Amino acid sequence: MSHNHSPHQIPGQHTQKDGSFWRSRYSIGLLVIGAVAGYFLWTEHRAHLSQWWPYAILLLCPLMHVFMHGGHGGNANGGTSQQDDDQRRS
């Protein structure tokens, strides 16, 4: 006995999306609104945000170190290379 668990399709209605959200006119509108809002935020707050750039760069260094290294020695052999393991076994 086999059951069909797929959703019922109404004639004229598509079950799959024809396009993604980023290809719709709503996404273009959101991008335009975001660009205009970003422009006005930048022009109005540029003077007092520019004084924080040195601190932001200094904060970026440790954040990049933590998130971009991906963990030192994440393998199970404690950071030794494959050659070292082969030499120990022989």
Secondary structure, 3 states (H helix, E strand, C coil): CCCCCCCCCCCCCCCCCCCCHHHCHHHHHHHHHHHHHHHHHHHHHHHHHHHHHHHHHHHHHHHHHHHHCCCCCCCCCCCCCHHHHHHHHC
